[in-house]
Amino acid sequence: MANGTHWDGSPVDDGTARSRLRGTMRLHKSSQSQTLRQHGINRCLYCHHPMEWYERFDTKTWLPLLQQVFPSRLVPERYHWSVFNGLVYLGDGGSGECRIAHPSMCPAMEHDDERALRRLRGHYAVTTRKWIEQGAFVPTPQKEVSEEDVVEQIAQADTETRHVITYTYWTWLGPSAIDEICCVARAHSTSERCQNPVFDSDLGEGTWTQVERPMPRGRTGHATLWSGQKMWVFDLNALYPDEYKRWRSQRCTSHAKSSAPDVKPPQWIPFDALRHDAFVVYDRPTAANARKRNEHPLKGLVQPLASAGRCSAEGCSNRSHRSEEDGWLCWVCEPIARRRARTHEQWQKPSLEKDPPF
């Protein structure tokens, strides 16, 4: 205990405040999530309806769901979600009941006119309008609300500086600067959020690296003007998997292997070079200057991923373990390209056996 704080960074109670009652909720032993349900619920900034946050089983990102459970037969199949062991999965899991993602119902977004969901969406819109008229809710000012805007509320950043981290092919945007990201675990002494930072300069985890700014996928990437520009990211590729897991779980070194639950979900969101243009850093940050870590003894024997070949097909992210020539296609895209070429060739050659259809 030093500087008026406990070992986990929580403030010491001086005795003037009432003793805080610790929560009686606890995580089930089969749960794959560290977040208690009471801490995974908040209200949408755009419609004020409550949302429950769950981690997706596939992308490991967080998805807000409606609190209600609906009969699967009344909801289109593509809107079906189910929760199992703390994670959210596609489909109803054969239970006959399903959950619905909040972005599919949020009144602040534009939705396709679907008869099956028209009444439910209308109910949500009317409720939001009543809250606004009664003065109970002031919506966040924004011209257009997209699905990404709703999902990225998990961060709720209160700072203009947000740094980007990279690990293998993943790129994540943090809720603040690297040295200001706080642990999300619950402090045992106060039952509140731990105040320790995730970054520890003594461990030498991560270095500032200049990388090429990623291009957006699809046709949007062809219209960008930043081709060849460099940006600064906090590189975590030197970490072992369990060390990277501590960063993704947003926990300090004291709670890295602790069974303490989270008071809120981790605040990392996938970095999008187009949407998060305001957080791209062009000058080397001065924050989080960690000491240099000793290189791994096998580093020189393993070919880095950056030098490996990448499929040239649009929208494909498959790579090769070796360098490839320009225009190389992966094992998935090459058969497709050959089939398209044969089809194109057949249409180009005139048929000699059949008369033309005119």
C-alpha positions in Angstrom: 0.0 0.0 0.0 1.5 3.3 -1.1 0.3 6.8 -2.0 -3.2 6.1 -0.5 -3.9 3.1 -2.8 -4.2 -0.6 -2.4 -2.0 -3.1 -4.3 -4.5 -3.2 -7.1 -4.7 0.6 -7.5 -8.0 1.1 -5.7 -8.2 4.0 -3.3 -8.0 3.4 0.4 -11.1 4.1 2.4 -10.3 6.8 5.0 -13.3 5.8 7.1 -15.4 8.8 6.5 -17.5 7.1 3.8 -19.9 4.3 4.5 -18.5 0.9 4.0 -19.4 -0.3 0.5 -21.3 -3.6 0.1 -19.6 -5.9 -2.2 -21.6 -7.4 -5.0 -23.0 -10.9 -4.4 -23.0 -11.8 -8.1 -20.3 -14.2 -9.3 -19.2 -15.8 -12.6 -20.4 -19.3 -13.3 -17.5 -21.8 -13.7 -18.6 -22.7 -17.3 -18.8 -19.0 -18.4 -16.2 -18.0 -21.1 -16.8 -14.3 -20.3 -15.3 -12.4 -17.4 -18.0 -9.7 -17.3 -20.9 -9.9 -14.9 -24.3 -9.3 -16.4 -25.0 -6.3 -14.1 -21.9 -4.6 -15.6 -22.6 -5.7 -19.2 -25.8 -3.6 -19.5 -26.1 0.1 -20.5 -28.3 2.3 -22.5 -27.9 3.3 -26.2 -26.6 6.8 -26.7 -28.9 7.2 -29.8 -32.2 5.7 -28.6 -31.8 5.2 -24.8 -33.0 1.6 -24.9 -31.1 -0.8 -22.7 -28.5 -3.1 -24.3 -26.8 -6.3 -23.1 -23.2 -6.7 -24.3 -21.9 -10.2 -25.2 -18.7 -11.3 -26.9 -19.1 -12.9 -30.3 -17.9 -16.5 -30.7 -16.2 -15.8 -34.1 -14.7 -12.4 -34.2 -14.2 -11.9 -30.4 -15.8 -8.5 -30.8 -18.7 -7.3 -28.6 -22.3 -7.2 -29.8 -25.2 -5.4 -28.0 -28.5 -7.5 -27.7 -32.0 -6.6 -26.7 -32.9 -7.8 -23.2 -36.1 -9.6 -24.4 -36.3 -13.1 -25.7 -38.5 -13.7 -28.8 -40.0 -16.8 -30.4 -37.9 -17.8 -33.4 -40.9 -18.4 -35.6 -41.8 -14.7 -35.5 -38.3 -13.3 -36.3 -36.5 -13.7 -39.7 -33.8 -16.3 -39.4 -30.9 -13.9 -40.2 -31.7 -11.9 -37.0 -31.5 -15.0 -34.7 -28.8 -14.9 -32.0 -28.4 -17.1 -28.9 -26.2 -16.9 -25.8 -24.3 -19.9 -24.5 -21.6 -19.9 -21.8 -21.3 -16.1 -21.9 -20.8 -15.9 -25.7 -23.3 -15.0 -28.4 -23.8 -17.3 -31.4 -25.6 -17.1 -34.7 -29.0 -18.9 -34.7 -31.3 -19.9 -31.9 -29.4 -23.1 -31.0 -32.5 -25.2 -31.6 -34.3 -23.8 -28.5 -37.2 -22.2 -30.5 -36.3 -18.8 -28.9 -33.8 -16.2 -30.0 -32.2 -12.9 -29.1 -32.1 -9.9 -31.5 -29.1 -7.6 -31.9 -29.8 -4.0 -30.9 -28.6 -2.4 -34.2 -31.4 -4.3 -35.9 -34.0 -2.4 -33.9 -32.3 0.9 -32.9 -34.8 3.7 -33.9 -31.9 6.1 -34.8 -30.9 3.9 -37.7 -32.5 3.5 -41.1 -33.9 0.0 -41.6 -35.4 -1.9 -44.5 -39.2 -2.2 -44.4 -39.8 -5.8 -43.1 -43.2 -6.8 -42.2 -42.1 -9.2 -39.5 -40.3 -6.5 -37.5 -42.3 -3.5 -38.5 -44.5 -3.5 -35.3 -41.6 -4.1 -32.9 -39.5 -1.3 -34.5 -42.4 1.0 -34.3 -42.8 0.3 -30.6 -39.1 1.1 -30.0 -39.4 4.4 -32.0 -42.5 5.5 -30.1 -40.9 4.8 -26.8 -37.8 6.8 -27.7 -39.9 9.7 -28.9 -41.8 9.8 -25.6 -38.5 9.9 -23.6 -37.3 12.9 -25.8 -40.6 14.8 -25.3 -40.6 14.2 -21.6 -37.0 15.4 -21.3 -35.7 12.1 -20.0 -33.4 11.6 -22.9 -31.3 13.8 -25.1 -29.9 11.9 -28.1 -26.3 12.2 -29.2 -26.2 14.8 -32.1 -25.2 13.0 -35.3 -26.5 13.3 -38.8 -26.6 9.6 -39.7 -26.2 6.6 -37.3 -24.7 3.5 -38.7 -24.4 0.0 -37.3 -20.8 0.6 -36.5 -21.7 3.7 -34.5 -24.0 1.6 -32.3 -21.6 -1.3 -31.9 -18.6 1.0 -31.0 -20.4 2.4 -28.0 -18.5 -0.3 -26.1 -15.5 2.1 -26.0 -17.3 5.3 -24.9 -14.0 7.2 -25.1 -13.8 10.5 -23.3 -10.5 11.6 -24.8 -9.5 12.8 -28.2 -6.3 10.7 -28.2 -6.8 7.1 -28.9 -3.9 4.8 -30.0 -3.8 1.8 -32.2 -2.2 -1.6 -31.3 -1.3 -4.4 -33.7 -0.7 -8.1 -33.2 -0.2 -10.4 -36.2 -3.0 -9.4 -38.7 -5.2 -7.8 -36.0 -5.4 -4.1 -35.5 -7.3 -2.6 -32.6 -8.2 0.9 -31.6 -8.0 1.6 -27.9 -10.3 3.8 -25.8 -7.4 6.2 -25.0 -3.7 6.7 -25.2 -1.6 3.5 -24.5 -0.4 4.6 -21.1 -3.9 5.8 -20.0 -5.8 2.5 -20.7 -7.1 1.3 -17.3 -7.7 -2.2 -16.2 -11.4 -3.3 -16.3 -11.2 -5.9 -13.5 -13.0 -5.4 -10.2 -10.8 -4.4 -7.3 -11.2 -6.8 -4.4 -10.9 -4.0 -1.8 -13.6 -1.7 -3.1 -15.7 -3.8 -5.5 -15.0 -1.0 -8.0 -12.9 -0.8 -11.2 -9.2 -1.2 -10.8 -7.3 2.0 -11.5 -4.0 0.4 -12.6 -2.9 0.9 -16.2 -2.6 -2.0 -18.6 0.8 -0.8 -19.8 3.8 -1.6 -17.7 7.1 0.1 -18.8 9.2 -2.4 -16.8 8.0 -5.4 -18.8 9.1 -4.0 -22.2 5.8 -5.0 -23.9 5.4 -3.3 -27.2 7.2 -0.7 -29.3 6.2 2.1 -31.5 6.3 1.0 -35.1 5.6 2.9 -38.3 3.4 0.9 -40.7 1.6 1.6 -44.0 -1.9 2.9 -43.4 -4.3 0.1 -44.3 -6.6 0.5 -47.2 -10.4 0.0 -46.8 -11.9 -3.1 -48.3 -14.0 -3.0 -51.4 -14.5 -0.2 -53.8 -14.1 2.4 -51.1 -10.4 1.6 -50.9 -9.9 2.7 -54.6 -11.1 6.2 -53.8 -8.8 7.0 -50.9 -5.9 9.4 -51.3 -3.6 8.1 -48.5 -1.9 5.3 -50.5 1.6 4.9 -49.3 1.1 7.0 -46.1 2.6 5.8 -42.9 1.0 5.7 -39.4 2.4 4.9 -35.9 1.0 1.9 -34.1 1.9 0.2 -30.8 3.4 -3.1 -32.0 2.7 -6.1 -29.7 4.1 -8.8 -32.0 7.0 -9.6 -29.7 4.6 -10.8 -27.0 3.7 -14.4 -26.2 0.0 -15.4 -26.7 -0.7 -15.3 -22.9 0.8 -11.8 -22.7 -1.2 -10.6 -25.7 -4.3 -12.1 -24.0 -3.8 -9.8 -21.0 -3.8 -6.8 -23.3 -7.0 -7.9 -25.2 -8.6 -8.6 -21.8 -7.6 -5.1 -20.8 -6.1 -6.2 -17.4 -3.2 -4.9 -15.4 -0.3 -7.2 -14.3 -1.9 -7.7 -10.9 -5.2 -9.0 -12.5 -3.6 -10.8 -15.4 -4.3 -14.3 -14.0 -6.9 -13.2 -11.4 -10.4 -14.7 -11.2 -11.9 -11.3 -10.4 -14.7 -10.4 -12.8 -14.8 -7.4 -15.0 -16.8 -4.3 -14.1 -17.2 -3.5 -17.8 -16.3 -5.3 -21.1 -12.9 -4.6 -22.6 -13.0 -1.5 -24.8 -11.0 -2.5 -27.8 -12.7 -2.1 -31.2 -11.4 -3.2 -34.7 -9.5 -0.4 -36.3 -11.0 1.0 -39.5 -8.8 3.4 -41.5 -11.7 5.2 -43.0 -14.0 5.5 -40.0 -11.2 6.2 -37.5 -9.3 8.7 -39.6 -9.3 11.2 -36.7 -7.2 8.8 -34.6 -4.5 8.1 -37.1 -1.1 9.2 -35.7 1.5 10.5 -38.1 4.1 11.7 -35.6 5.8 9.3 -33.2 4.0 9.4 -29.8 6.0 10.2 -26.7 3.8 8.1 -24.5 4.5 4.6 -23.4 8.3 4.5 -23.9 9.0 1.0 -22.7 12.5 -0.4 -22.4 13.6 -2.6 -25.2 12.9 -6.3 -24.7 15.4 -8.9 -25.6 14.7 -10.5 -29.0 13.3 -14.0 -29.1 16.0 -16.6 -29.8 14.0 -18.1 -32.7 13.2 -14.7 -34.3 15.9 -15.0 -37.0 14.7 -18.5 -38.0 11.1 -17.5 -38.6 10.2 -15.5 -41.7 8.1 -12.5 -40.7 4.6 -12.2 -41.9 5.1 -8.9 -43.5 7.4 -10.4 -46.2 4.9 -13.2 -47.0 2.9 -13.1 -50.2 -0.7 -12.0 -50.1 -3.5 -12.9 -52.4 -4.1 -10.3 -55.1 -7.8 -11.0 -55.3 -10.0 -8.1 -54.1 -11.4 -8.7 -50.6 -9.2 -11.8 -49.9 -6.8 -11.8 -47.0 -5.2 -15.2 -47.5 -1.4 -15.3 -47.4 1.5 -17.5 -48.3 4.3 -18.6 -46.0 6.8 -17.4 -48.6 7.3 -14.4 -50.9 5.2 -14.6 -54.1 5.2 -12.6 -57.4 2.7 -9.8 -58.1 -0.7 -11.2 -59.1 -0.4 -14.4 -57.0 -3.7 -16.0 -56.2 -4.4 -18.2 -53.2 -5.7 -21.8 -53.3 -9.3 -20.4 -53.0 -9.2 -17.7 -55.6 -7.1 -19.5 -58.2 -9.8 -22.0 -59.2 -12.4 -19.3 -59.3 -10.2 -17.2 -61.6 -9.6 -20.2 -63.9 -13.3 -20.9 -64.1 -14.1 -17.3 -65.0 -11.4 -17.3 -67.6 -12.9 -20.4 -69.3 -16.4 -18.9 -69.2 -15.1 -15.7 -70.7 -13.3 -17.6 -73.4 -16.4 -19.6 -74.4 -18.4 -16.4 -74.8 -15.7 -14.9 -76.9 -15.5 -17.8 -79.4 -18.4 -18.0 -82.0 -20.2 -21.3 -82.1 -19.9 -23.1 -85.4 -22.5 -25.8 -84.7 -25.4 -23.6 -83.8 -26.9 -20.7 -85.6 -26.8 -17.3 -83.8 -29.9 -16.4 -81.9 -30.8 -13.5 -84.3 
